[in-house]
């Protein structure tokens, strides 16, 4: 492998490793800064948030810290007296259980999906999950979570349901919380209607404890994030690290994601203020993350007011999100940070290809292989140029060696003569480097795409039971530093094929004697990446392994059938007889070398 090809390859590897480390460091710094700011705000603006640390095992046992004792309740209107019961409602996508005390869902099953252990998948279930409003009565001391509602269910002709929870507070005050459950959708509507309680704003409390549903609880928590979309269409997010708080304003929707499943609350008129408290610091491994948000919603003055909300509970699925046209697709991490630009490669190139193939192919391993072939065809021009540049360097090697021997004591002169040789022979010294760098956007785009698409979840291929997580052929039950607690066979194959490719290239490319360490770099990098990719999705590591096999095959075919070194040598000799027109870059480089050489001559001789 020639020096320029090695440099290009090295830059890719360095970018991968540096980006992973940089992202972690930046997230850590950002979260620390955010936490400090939020603590300062919280001290100045204390907000009561319900305790989310415990979760009931059965949804029929609904508990909430009641603000009213029994003696007070008996003297109050019907909404303050009753018994908490469970009302079940479902459509083709969701199976929900509502509590008549509070009128909110206490469990949400996503019917089309199963947990890693093939049990029913619940986004949340039990105590600690609610959507409630702080009513503008009794100085804001009454929450809908404390009230008993009378439900009525209306079946719609299309199969949907309308569930109206009514609570009579007496003296003309009434609350209706109306849920509209479409026949076949993850998005439900929630309208909170207040009668006889005029107010300029309404405070809402939304609490969710997301359950552990994936293979690796640590990876699930690392991928737990809070997203927010502003009214000006800007958006942002943060990854939950330990206990986090944040305060926002002018928000259109809030999203809480834990790897492959999310819940989103959208307000048509937006939220004027939002206070967020989230955490992944939980000892209970049945819980992935928890999130509590206190909203302030502006209302129009009057005795009859409604807050209109839309509530999404479902997979963090790109195709599903795009149909809502509300910007929910930003919750699918297709590229962010310094690599944010690659999300456009995913959105406009790779994901359309993926959905096209998946429309008639059900084996996702085959889809990865076909995508690999398609991508390599797209990059074949750059691949050919890289191999052609390596062939030209091999042809020029005897002349370069002669120049090196002639100017062994003057490296600057050698560099200038080497550039003249390149120019006269029509060789671009960056010909092996630039084609490799052009592949970086696709390399990083796939790095984000494969672990993010829900379509790979629980799709089996060969020995991998789930392409969305790592494949494991051996579990150690203890952790090896810088490697992990298991052996991923796809990662081993990726490493092995990378070494094979490096060995093949070693015999086909020239080596720079001035940098002997460079020849070992292609053999070292695969081992450096072994621990990084051992924990990554099998879809990604299989892609890299198969892509290496395709690279070996393409290099063999190109070297054998498309590159004729004798013809290249003849062309170079012909180019030498023609007047060379240096490029602006070559002219600039030669000027720098001449100036440096002149400066060296002007230095006083060493004593």
TORMI-144101 format. One line per field, with one value per residue (C-alpha): residue number from 1; residue in three letters; chain; x, y, z. Coordinates in pm, whole numbers, padded with zeros to 5 digits, always signed. Example, Ala and Ser with C-alpha at 12.3 -4.5 7.8 and 13.67 -1.06 7.14 Angstrom:
// TORMI-144101
seq	c(1,2)
type	c(Ala,Ser)
mol	c(A,A)
px	c(+01230,+01367)
py	c(-00450,-00106)
pz	c(+00780,+00714)
// end
This chain:
// TORMI-144101
seq	c(1,2,3,4,5,6,7,8,9,10,11,12,13,14,15,16,17,18,19,20,21,22,23,24,25,26,27,28,29,30,31,32,33,34,35,36,37,38,39,40,41,42,43,44,45,46,47,48,49,50,51,52,53,54,55,56,57,58,59,60,61,62,63,64,65,66,67,68,69,70,71,72,73,74,75,76,77,78,79,80,81,82,83,84,85,86,87,88,89,90,91,92,93,94,95,96,97,98,99,100,101,102,103,104,105,106,107,108,109,110,111,112,113,114,115,116,117,118,119,120,121,122,123,124,125,126,127,128,129,130,131,132,133,134,135,136,137,138,139,140,141,142,143,144,145,146,147,148,149,150,151,152,153,154,155,156,157,158,159,160,161,162,163,164,165,166,167,168,169,170,171,172,173,174,175,176,177,178,179,180,181,182,183,184,185,186,187,188,189,190,191,192,193,194,195,196,197,198,199,200,201,202,203,204,205,206,207,208,209,210,211,212,213,214,215,216,217,218,219,220,221,222,223,224,225,226,227,228,229,230,231,232,233,234,235,236,237,238,239,240,241,242,243,244,245,246,247,248,249,250,251,252,253,254,255,256,257,258,259,260,261,262,263,264,265,266,267,268,269,270,271,272,273,274,275,276,277,278,279,280,281,282,283,284,285,286,287,288,289,290,291,292,293,294,295,296,297,298,299,300,301,302,303,304,305,306,307,308,309,310,311,312,313,314,315,316,317,318,319,320,321,322,323,324,325,326,327,328,329,330,331,332,333,334,335,336,337,338,339,340,341,342,343,344,345,346,347,348,349,350,351,352,353,354,355,356,357,358,359,360,361,362,363,364,365,366,367,368,369,370,371,372,373,374,375,376,377,378,379,380,381,382,383,384,385,386,387,388,389,390,391,392,393,394,395,396,397,398,399,400,401,402,403,404,405,406,407,408,409,410,411,412,413,414,415,416,417,418,419,420,421,422,423,424,425,426,427,428,429,430,431,432,433,434,435,436,437,438,439,440,441,442,443,444,445,446,447,448,449,450,451,452,453,454,455,456,457,458,459,460,461,462,463,464,465,466,467,468,469,470,471,472,473,474,475,476,477,478,479,480,481,482,483,484,485,486,487,488,489,490,491,492,493,494,495,496,497,498,499,500,501,502,503,504,505,506,507,508,509,510,511,512,513,514,515,516,517,518,519,520,521,522,523,524,525,526,527,528,529,530,531,532,533,534,535,536,537,538,539,540,541,542,543,544,545,546,547,548,549,550,551,552,553,554,555,556,557,558,559,560,561,562,563,564,565,566,567,568,569,570,571,572,573,574,575,576,577,578,579,580,581,582,583,584,585,586,587,588,589,590,591,592,593,594,595,596,597,598,599,600,601,602,603,604,605,606,607)
type	c(Unk,Unk,Unk,Unk,Unk,Unk,Unk,Unk,Unk,Unk,Unk,Unk,Unk,Unk,Unk,Unk,Unk,Unk,Unk,Unk,Unk,Unk,Unk,Unk,Unk,Unk,Unk,Unk,Unk,Unk,Unk,Unk,Unk,Unk,Unk,Unk,Unk,Unk,Unk,Unk,Unk,Unk,Unk,Unk,Unk,Unk,Unk,Unk,Unk,Unk,Unk,Unk,Unk,Unk,Unk,Unk,Unk,Unk,Unk,Unk,Unk,Unk,Unk,Unk,Unk,Unk,Unk,Unk,Unk,Unk,Unk,Unk,Unk,Unk,Unk,Unk,Unk,Unk,Unk,Unk,Unk,Unk,Unk,Unk,Unk,Unk,Unk,Unk,Unk,Unk,Unk,Unk,Unk,Unk,Unk,Unk,Unk,Unk,Unk,Unk,Unk,Unk,Unk,Unk,Unk,Unk,Unk,Unk,Unk,Unk,Unk,Unk,Unk,Unk,Unk,Unk,Unk,Unk,Unk,Unk,Unk,Unk,Unk,Unk,Unk,Unk,Unk,Unk,Unk,Unk,Unk,Unk,Unk,Unk,Unk,Unk,Unk,Unk,Unk,Unk,Unk,Unk,Unk,Unk,Unk,Unk,Unk,Unk,Unk,Unk,Unk,Unk,Unk,Unk,Unk,Unk,Unk,Unk,Unk,Unk,Unk,Unk,Unk,Unk,Unk,Unk,Unk,Unk,Unk,Unk,Unk,Unk,Unk,Unk,Unk,Unk,Unk,Unk,Unk,Unk,Unk,Unk,Unk,Unk,Unk,Unk,Unk,Unk,Unk,Unk,Unk,Unk,Unk,Unk,Unk,Unk,Unk,Unk,Unk,Unk,Unk,Unk,Unk,Unk,Unk,Unk,Unk,Unk,Unk,Unk,Unk,Unk,Unk,Unk,Unk,Unk,Unk,Unk,Unk,Unk,Unk,Unk,Unk,Unk,Unk,Unk,Unk,Unk,Unk,Unk,Unk,Unk,Unk,Unk,Unk,Unk,Unk,Unk,Unk,Unk,Unk,Unk,Unk,Unk,Unk,Unk,Unk,Unk,Unk,Unk,Unk,Unk,Unk,Unk,Unk,Unk,Unk,Unk,Unk,Unk,Unk,Unk,Unk,Unk,Unk,Unk,Unk,Unk,Unk,Unk,Unk,Unk,Unk,Unk,Unk,Unk,Unk,Unk,Unk,Unk,Unk,Unk,Unk,Unk,Unk,Unk,Unk,Unk,Unk,Unk,Unk,Unk,Unk,Unk,Unk,Unk,Unk,Unk,Unk,Unk,Unk,Unk,Unk,Unk,Unk,Unk,Unk,Unk,Unk,Unk,Unk,Unk,Unk,Unk,Unk,Unk,Unk,Unk,Unk,Unk,Unk,Unk,Unk,Unk,Unk,Unk,Unk,Unk,Unk,Unk,Unk,Unk,Unk,Unk,Unk,Unk,Unk,Unk,Unk,Unk,Unk,Unk,Unk,Unk,Unk,Unk,Unk,Unk,Unk,Unk,Unk,Unk,Unk,Unk,Unk,Unk,Unk,Unk,Unk,Unk,Unk,Unk,Unk,Unk,Unk,Unk,Unk,Unk,Unk,Unk,Unk,Unk,Unk,Unk,Unk,Unk,Unk,Unk,Unk,Unk,Unk,Unk,Unk,Unk,Unk,Unk,Unk,Unk,Unk,Unk,Unk,Unk,Unk,Unk,Unk,Unk,Unk,Unk,Unk,Unk,Unk,Unk,Unk,Unk,Unk,Unk,Unk,Unk,Unk,Unk,Unk,Unk,Unk,Unk,Unk,Unk,Unk,Unk,Unk,Unk,Unk,Unk,Unk,Unk,Unk,Unk,Unk,Unk,Unk,Unk,Unk,Unk,Unk,Unk,Unk,Unk,Unk,Unk,Unk,Unk,Unk,Unk,Unk,Unk,Unk,Unk,Unk,Unk,Unk,Unk,Unk,Unk,Unk,Unk,Unk,Unk,Unk,Unk,Unk,Unk,Unk,Unk,Unk,Unk,Unk,Unk,Unk,Unk,Unk,Unk,Unk,Unk,Unk,Unk,Unk,Unk,Unk,Unk,Unk,Unk,Unk,Unk,Unk,Unk,Unk,Unk,Unk,Unk,Unk,Unk,Unk,Unk,Unk,Unk,Unk,Unk,Unk,Unk,Unk,Unk,Unk,Unk,Unk,Unk,Unk,Unk,Unk,Unk,Unk,Unk,Unk,Unk,Unk,Unk,Unk,Unk,Unk,Unk,Unk,Unk,Unk,Unk,Unk,Unk,Unk,Unk,Unk,Unk,Unk,Unk,Unk,Unk,Unk,Unk,Unk,Unk,Unk,Unk,Unk,Unk,Unk,Unk,Unk,Unk,Unk,Unk,Unk,Unk,Unk,Unk,Unk,Unk,Unk,Unk,Unk,Unk,Unk,Unk,Unk,Unk,Unk,Unk,Unk,Unk,Unk,Unk,Unk,Unk,Unk,Unk,Unk,Unk,Unk,Unk,Unk,Unk,Unk,Unk,Unk,Unk,Unk,Unk,Unk,Unk,Unk,Unk,Unk,Unk,Unk,Unk,Unk,Unk,Unk,Unk,Unk,Unk,Unk,Unk,Unk,Unk,Unk,Unk,Unk,Unk,Unk,Unk,Unk)
mol	c(A,A,A,A,A,A,A,A,A,A,A,A,A,A,A,A,A,A,A,A,A,A,A,A,A,A,A,A,A,A,A,A,A,A,A,A,A,A,A,A,A,A,A,A,A,A,A,A,A,A,A,A,A,A,A,A,A,A,A,A,A,A,A,A,A,A,A,A,A,A,A,A,A,A,A,A,A,A,A,A,A,A,A,A,A,A,A,A,A,A,A,A,A,A,A,A,A,A,A,A,A,A,A,A,A,A,A,A,A,A,A,A,A,A,A,A,A,A,A,A,A,A,A,A,A,A,A,A,A,A,A,A,A,A,A,A,A,A,A,A,A,A,A,A,A,A,A,A,A,A,A,A,A,A,A,A,A,A,A,A,A,A,A,A,A,A,A,A,A,A,A,A,A,A,A,A,A,A,A,A,A,A,A,A,A,A,A,A,A,A,A,A,A,A,A,A,A,A,A,A,A,A,A,A,A,A,A,A,A,A,A,A,A,A,A,A,A,A,A,A,A,A,A,A,A,A,A,A,A,A,A,A,A,A,A,A,A,A,A,A,A,A,A,A,A,A,A,A,A,A,A,A,A,A,A,A,A,A,A,A,A,A,A,A,A,A,A,A,A,A,A,A,A,A,A,A,A,A,A,A,A,A,A,A,A,A,A,A,A,A,A,A,A,A,A,A,A,A,A,A,A,A,A,A,A,A,A,A,A,A,A,A,A,A,A,A,A,A,A,A,A,A,A,A,A,A,A,A,A,A,A,A,A,A,A,A,A,A,A,A,A,A,A,A,A,A,A,A,A,A,A,A,A,A,A,A,A,A,A,A,A,A,A,A,A,A,A,A,A,A,A,A,A,A,A,A,A,A,A,A,A,A,A,A,A,A,A,A,A,A,A,A,A,A,A,A,A,A,A,A,A,A,A,A,A,A,A,A,A,A,A,A,A,A,A,A,A,A,A,A,A,A,A,A,A,A,A,A,A,A,A,A,A,A,A,A,A,A,A,A,A,A,A,A,A,A,A,A,A,A,A,A,A,A,A,A,A,A,A,A,A,A,A,A,A,A,A,A,A,A,A,A,A,A,A,A,A,A,A,A,A,A,A,A,A,A,A,A,A,A,A,A,A,A,A,A,A,A,A,A,A,A,A,A,A,A,A,A,A,A,A,A,A,A,A,A,A,A,A,A,A,A,A,A,A,A,A,A,A,A,A,A,A,A,A,A,A,A,A,A,A,A,A,A,A,A,A,A,A,A,A,A,A,A,A,A,A,A,A,A,A,A,A,A,A,A,A,A,A,A,A,A,A,A,A,A,A,A,A,A,A,A,A,A,A,A,A,A,A,A,A,A,A,A,A,A,A,A,A,A,A,A,A,A,A,A,A)
px	c(+00000,+00154,+00201,-00096,-00334,-00210,-00257,-00613,-00690,-00525,-00729,-01052,-00956,-00832,-01155,-01365,-01176,-01139,-01506,-01623,-01395,-01474,-01849,-01831,-01618,-01841,-02156,-01998,-01895,-02231,-02424,-02211,-02269,-02637,-02668,-02499,-02725,-03036,-02944,-02904,-03241,-03407,-03286,-03438,-03756,-03837,-04080,-04259,-04210,-04362,-04132,-04062,-03824,-04066,-04284,-04568,-04545,-04914,-05100,-05416,-05247,-05243,-05081,-05028,-04937,-05277,-05302,-05636,-05717,-06035,-06221,-06179,-06287,-06617,-06721,-06636,-06808,-06814,-06483,-06303,-06462,-06447,-06244,-05959,-06047,-05877,-06028,-05874,-05876,-05682,-05643,-05429,-05110,-05154,-05315,-05365,-05485,-05632,-05691,-06023,-05835,-05640,-05774,-05434,-05275,-05083,-04956,-04894,-04825,-04684,-04855,-04642,-04320,-04178,-03902,-03568,-03707,-04020,-04262,-04520,-04344,-04459,-04322,-04434,-04640,-04750,-04692,-04493,-04653,-04906,-05032,-05205,-05305,-05278,-05622,-05671,-05879,-05793,-05475,-05350,-05359,-05579,-05433,-05637,-05425,-05619,-05964,-06197,-06339,-06643,-06552,-06765,-06646,-06768,-06678,-06615,-06730,-06368,-06273,-06135,-06246,-06326,-06287,-06432,-06330,-06551,-06497,-06749,-06583,-06909,-07003,-07013,-06657,-06596,-06301,-06323,-06014,-06096,-05874,-05927,-05767,-05749,-05809,-05455,-05208,-04955,-05067,-05357,-05531,-05580,-05802,-05822,-06141,-06203,-06543,-06591,-06220,-06087,-05708,-05443,-05230,-05242,-04962,-04927,-04722,-04602,-04411,-04278,-04072,-03948,-03903,-03599,-03684,-03354,-03062,-02814,-02945,-02627,-02659,-03029,-02954,-02670,-02926,-03187,-03239,-03473,-03559,-03733,-03862,-03900,-04183,-03936,-03873,-03528,-03461,-03213,-03164,-02951,-02847,-02948,-02642,-02725,-02965,-03033,-03253,-03322,-03546,-03681,-03933,-04136,-04149,-04378,-04318,-04114,-03986,-03846,-03652,-03496,-03310,-03586,-03904,-04028,-04309,-04379,-04614,-04713,-04915,-05071,-05023,-04690,-04563,-04456,-04229,-04091,-03901,-03739,-03606,-03466,-03247,-03084,-02922,-03144,-03048,-03354,-03244,-03607,-03612,-03423,-03483,-03731,-03844,-04068,-04171,-04370,-04529,-04694,-04955,-05107,-05487,-05735,-05942,-06291,-06496,-06481,-06125,-05948,-05584,-05529,-05247,-05124,-04947,-04724,-04637,-04453,-04134,-03861,-03923,-03807,-04080,-04355,-04222,-04200,-04571,-04662,-04453,-04385,-04009,-04029,-03776,-03505,-03535,-03375,-02998,-02877,-02585,-02514,-02233,-01941,-02084,-02432,-02395,-02404,-02771,-02848,-02655,-02878,-03204,-03160,-02948,-02904,-03246,-03440,-03223,-03289,-03667,-03671,-03490,-03694,-04017,-03957,-03678,-03748,-03399,-03218,-02878,-02937,-03044,-02716,-02522,-02710,-02663,-02292,-02268,-02462,-02243,-01926,-02051,-02112,-01760,-01602,-01476,-01288,-01168,-01033,-00860,-00697,-00566,-00454,-00259,-00095,+00001,+00158,+00358,+00486,+00594,+00775,+00940,+01277,+01306,+01206,+01461,+01725,+01633,+01641,+01990,+02107,+01977,+02015,+02173,+01921,+01561,+01426,+01596,+01470,+01115,+01137,+01275,+01014,+00737,+00891,+00892,+00527,+00432,+00624,+00480,+00126,+00091,-00111,+00065,-00272,-00437,-00440,-00547,-00837,-01048,-01025,-01134,-01435,-01570,-01584,-01942,-02084,-01868,-02006,-02359,-02374,-02216,-02529,-02792,-02757,-02783,-03067,-03326,-03590,-03630,-03312,-03446,-03490,-03411,-03205,-02922,-02685,-02585,-02696,-03037,-03081,-02907,-02979,-02740,-02408,-02383,-02226,-02080,-01921,-02010,-01736,-01958,-01677,-01543,-01213,-01081,-01102,-01282,-01598,-01769,-01841,-01703,-01872,-01800,-01893,-01640,-01374,-01455,-01432,-01091,-00971,-01076,-00917,-00587,-00624,-00685,-00381,-00162,-00286,-00218,+00131,+00241,+00068,+00184,+00508,+00649,+00812,+01156,+01160,+00853,+00895,+00631,+00363,+00379,+00264,-00030,-00284,-00211,-00244,-00566,-00797,-00691,-00746,-01102,-01173,-01289,-01484,-01693,-01732,-02030,-02189,-02488,-02435,-02581,-02293,-02009,-02147,-02155,-01789,-01682,-01868,-01744,-01385,-01450,-01586,-01278,-01046,-01241,-01254,-00884,-00800,-01021,-00899,-00533,-00568,-00802,-00816,-00467,-00179,+00145,+00332,+00077,+00097,+00476,+00458,+00206,+00431,+00729,+00512,+00401,+00764,+00818,+00531,+00557,+00419,+00166,+00184,-00135,-00181,-00135,+00192,+00314,+00243,+00413,+00721,+00737,+00729,+01003,+01223,+01172,+01260,+01568,+01679,+01628,+01841,+02125,+02121,+02170,+02528,+02730,+02748,+03074)
py	c(+00000,+00334,+00619,+00824,+00529,+00452,+00815,+00813,+00488,+00616,+00937,+00736,+00524,+00823,+01008,+00713,+00672,+01046,+01109,+00844,+00981,+01344,+01281,+01120,+01401,+01674,+01506,+01478,+01845,+01953,+01753,+01885,+02243,+02179,+02017,+02313,+02562,+02359,+02318,+02693,+02745,+02480,+02648,+02975,+02815,+02501,+02272,+01983,+01667,+01334,+01053,+00822,+00589,+00301,+00106,-00129,-00476,-00491,-00219,-00283,-00139,+00234,+00454,+00826,+01054,+01195,+01560,+01510,+01299,+01089,+01325,+01616,+01401,+01295,+01658,+01741,+01690,+01350,+01406,+01380,+01049,+00715,+00406,+00371,+00126,+00019,+00081,-00103,+00031,-00073,-00037,-00225,-00062,-00003,-00166,+00095,+00073,+00387,+00459,+00624,+00805,+01066,+00968,+00881,+00566,+00359,+00110,+00111,-00207,-00168,-00467,-00521,-00561,-00798,-00759,-00928,-01220,-01240,-01115,-00837,-00504,-00219,+00131,+00189,-00004,+00067,+00335,+00645,+00705,+00982,+01284,+01527,+01892,+02132,+02291,+02665,+02610,+02630,+02822,+02548,+02273,+02034,+01796,+01585,+01294,+01322,+01323,+01033,+01036,+00876,+00720,+00676,+00493,+00559,+00326,+00498,+00352,+00318,+00110,+00393,+00482,+00800,+00776,+01067,+01091,+01338,+01479,+01711,+01944,+02116,+02484,+02462,+02338,+02033,+01862,+01643,+01454,+01309,+01054,+00974,+00645,+00601,+00255,+00205,+00462,+00521,+00881,+00942,+01273,+01410,+01712,+01856,+02057,+02289,+02439,+02711,+02749,+03049,+03084,+03231,+02918,+02555,+02346,+01987,+01709,+01427,+01139,+00825,+00533,+00342,-00031,-00235,-00419,-00473,-00716,-00478,-00252,-00042,+00025,+00098,+00358,+00509,+00562,+00726,+01084,+01380,+01570,+01903,+02096,+02473,+02679,+02835,+02483,+02455,+02136,+01992,+01701,+01572,+01224,+01132,+01072,+00996,+01259,+01554,+01863,+02126,+02430,+02539,+02777,+02812,+02440,+02273,+01912,+01707,+01356,+01091,+00817,+00500,+00338,+00189,+00321,+00669,+00873,+01228,+01498,+01757,+02073,+02249,+02587,+02487,+02488,+02825,+02672,+02324,+02193,+01851,+01601,+01276,+00992,+00662,+00621,+00336,+00016,-00167,-00331,-00369,+00006,+00176,+00546,+00785,+01129,+01389,+01713,+02005,+02214,+02551,+02589,+02926,+02938,+03185,+03366,+03227,+02980,+02708,+02620,+02326,+02225,+02010,+01755,+01473,+01185,+00943,+00607,+00370,+00272,+00522,+00451,+00685,+00592,+00628,+00965,+01116,+01067,+01303,+01586,+01736,+01687,+01369,+01205,+01412,+01162,+00895,+00956,+00951,+01187,+01456,+01663,+01723,+01453,+01604,+01643,+01265,+01252,+01398,+01113,+00878,+01060,+01115,+00818,+00523,+00507,+00528,+00243,+00044,+00092,+00005,-00323,-00408,-00364,-00700,-00869,-01000,-01124,-00825,-00987,-01009,-00644,-00547,-00743,-00579,-00235,-00310,-00404,-00094,+00134,-00024,+00030,+00397,+00422,+00207,+00513,+00634,+00279,+00244,+00583,+00479,+00152,+00329,+00579,+00293,+00129,+00453,+00481,+00126,+00207,+00522,+00350,+00280,+00646,+00771,+00539,+00678,+01035,+00942,+00799,+01101,+01355,+01149,+01447,+01705,+01612,+01945,+01902,+01545,+01669,+01924,+01673,+01421,+01673,+01744,+01372,+01339,+01636,+01519,+01168,+01297,+01150,+01311,+01238,+01262,+01020,+00741,+00961,+01170,+00877,+00719,+01042,+01074,+00754,+00902,+01043,+00701,+00529,+00750,+00752,+00373,+00395,+00584,+00420,+00049,+00081,+00337,+00178,-00023,-00249,-00437,-00503,-00878,-00965,-01282,-01355,-01651,-01686,-01333,-01348,-00969,-00748,-00437,-00547,-00728,-01094,-01311,-01658,-01662,-01481,-01443,-01330,-01088,-00777,-00759,-00399,-00234,-00540,-00640,-00941,-01134,-01234,-01092,-01318,-01053,-00820,-01091,-01143,-00768,-00766,-01074,-00945,-00607,-00784,-00993,-00678,-00510,-00813,-00821,-00449,-00485,-00692,-00466,-00121,+00062,+00138,+00463,+00383,+00718,+00612,+00241,+00258,+00329,-00025,-00161,+00079,-00120,-00422,-00230,-00040,-00346,-00448,-00095,-00106,-00457,-00342,-00048,-00254,-00557,-00385,-00247,-00369,-00690,-00520,-00271,-00517,-00757,-00473,-00386,-00752,-00809,-00478,-00592,-00912,-00707,-00480,-00780,-00916,-00575,-00516,-00854,-00794,-00437,-00531,-00834,-00710,-00330,-00207,-00272,-00149,-00176,+00053,+00290,+00301,+00371,+00650,+00806,+00803,+00969,+01233,+01316,+01426,+01674,+02014,+01979,+02229,+02230,+02267,+02565,+02335,+02195,+02546,+02665,+02362,+02410,+02779,+02688,+02432,+02680,+02948,+02701,+02589,+02952,+03025,+02724,+02847,+03186,+03035,+03073,+02752,+02544,+02574)
pz	c(+00000,-00105,+00138,+00014,+00031,+00381,+00482,+00347,+00527,+00842,+00833,+00815,+01114,+01312,+01233,+01352,+01679,+01737,+01663,+01909,+02182,+02095,+02101,+02444,+02583,+02437,+02569,+02913,+02915,+02779,+03035,+03322,+03209,+03157,+03499,+03672,+03497,+03575,+03943,+03973,+03807,+04021,+04340,+04227,+04084,+04285,+04099,+04270,+04065,+04161,+04273,+03979,+04155,+04209,+03972,+04050,+03897,+03803,+03615,+03817,+04123,+04048,+04311,+04337,+04624,+04708,+04806,+04986,+05292,+05327,+05564,+05324,+05029,+05189,+05220,+04859,+04519,+04336,+04154,+04487,+04588,+04414,+04346,+04098,+03823,+03503,+03161,+02866,+02512,+02208,+01834,+01582,+01710,+02084,+02386,+02659,+03017,+03172,+03538,+03625,+03899,+03707,+03362,+03217,+03068,+03322,+03065,+02690,+02497,+02145,+01986,+01674,+01875,+02133,+02387,+02326,+02532,+02308,+02572,+02512,+02475,+02699,+02658,+03017,+03268,+03623,+03885,+03795,+03454,+03413,+03226,+03458,+03480,+03775,+03782,+03840,+04156,+04527,+04447,+04215,+04479,+04279,+04021,+03782,+03911,+04241,+04081,+04005,+03656,+03503,+03167,+02858,+02546,+02195,+01908,+01578,+01242,+01122,+01427,+01637,+01990,+02179,+02557,+02755,+03121,+03311,+03659,+03827,+04079,+04176,+04154,+03775,+03747,+03531,+03365,+03055,+02940,+02600,+02428,+02061,+01965,+01584,+01442,+01311,+01442,+01717,+01762,+01999,+02062,+02409,+02472,+02823,+02845,+03142,+03222,+03483,+03552,+03358,+03347,+03124,+03140,+03250,+03401,+03281,+03438,+03209,+03365,+03196,+03320,+03014,+03060,+02961,+02638,+02453,+02488,+02650,+02928,+02921,+02549,+02593,+02860,+02654,+02379,+02603,+02493,+02529,+02211,+02178,+01880,+01911,+01768,+01523,+01379,+01535,+01728,+01973,+02211,+02495,+02597,+02949,+03167,+03528,+03667,+03437,+03446,+03184,+03139,+02800,+02647,+02328,+02254,+02001,+02101,+02345,+02280,+02512,+02332,+02463,+02175,+01953,+02115,+02199,+02337,+02215,+02338,+02080,+02146,+01852,+02022,+02178,+02535,+02669,+02936,+03003,+03305,+03243,+03495,+03355,+03474,+03382,+03725,+03841,+04017,+03886,+03561,+03454,+03395,+03114,+03185,+03338,+03237,+03402,+03238,+03376,+03101,+03097,+02822,+02737,+02719,+02583,+02846,+02906,+03107,+02843,+02736,+02574,+02557,+02247,+02260,+02042,+02211,+02020,+02175,+01946,+01765,+01691,+01325,+01047,+00797,+01059,+01172,+00826,+00756,+01042,+00889,+01232,+01244,+01452,+01217,+01388,+01674,+01455,+01498,+01138,+01200,+01455,+01603,+01369,+01141,+01119,+00741,+00686,+00784,+00442,+00281,+00479,+00412,+00039,-00067,+00168,+00336,+00005,-00126,+00191,+00176,-00194,-00132,+00178,-00021,-00193,+00009,+00359,+00445,+00590,+00558,+00183,+00185,+00352,+00091,-00198,-00043,-00008,-00375,-00478,-00266,-00397,-00754,-00671,-00530,-00800,-00989,-00681,-00612,-00964,-00940,-00614,-00757,-01076,-00866,-00676,-01006,-01131,-00811,-00858,-01213,-01094,-00799,-00973,-01080,-00736,-00574,-00808,-00711,-00344,-00382,-00582,-00328,-00011,+00168,+00050,+00120,-00004,-00340,-00354,-00290,-00569,-00818,-00713,-00785,-01126,-01198,-01095,-01311,-01618,-01587,-01532,-01181,-00903,-00570,-00391,-00633,-00376,-00084,-00213,-00347,-00002,+00169,-00064,+00091,+00441,+00417,+00325,+00585,+00864,+00723,+00751,+01097,+01207,+00988,+01069,+01451,+01426,+01197,+01384,+01081,+01180,+01528,+01593,+01231,+01221,+00980,+00998,+01367,+01462,+01630,+01623,+01367,+01575,+01850,+01866,+01771,+02039,+01994,+02338,+02662,+02922,+03213,+03299,+03129,+02943,+02936,+02594,+02453,+02639,+02791,+02472,+02132,+01822,+01525,+01268,+01433,+01417,+01049,+00992,+01159,+00973,+00631,+00710,+00782,+00468,+00265,+00422,+00344,-00014,-00054,+00091,-00208,-00459,-00349,-00290,+00054,+00163,+00311,+00492,+00693,+00770,+01043,+00782,+00647,+00984,+01030,+00819,+01039,+01367,+01294,+01273,+01624,+01754,+01621,+01747,+02091,+01949,+01706,+01934,+02100,+01785,+01586,+01391,+01082,+01088,+01152,+00891,+00640,+00706,+00686,+00360,+00222,+00288,+00093,-00197,-00177,-00205,-00503,-00675,-00623,-00772,-01077,-01132,-01095,-01322,-01597,-01591,-01505,-01745,-01591,-01921,-02085,-01789,-01817,-02191,-02130,-01867,-02101,-02363,-02112,-02036,-02397,-02372,-02207,-01857,-01732,-01353,-01152,-00922,-00624,-00766,-00847,-00496,-00343,-00563,-00468,-00100,-00148,-00339,-00074,+00199,+00009,-00043,+00327,+00416,+00192,+00364,+00709,+00846,+00830,+01144,+01337)
// end
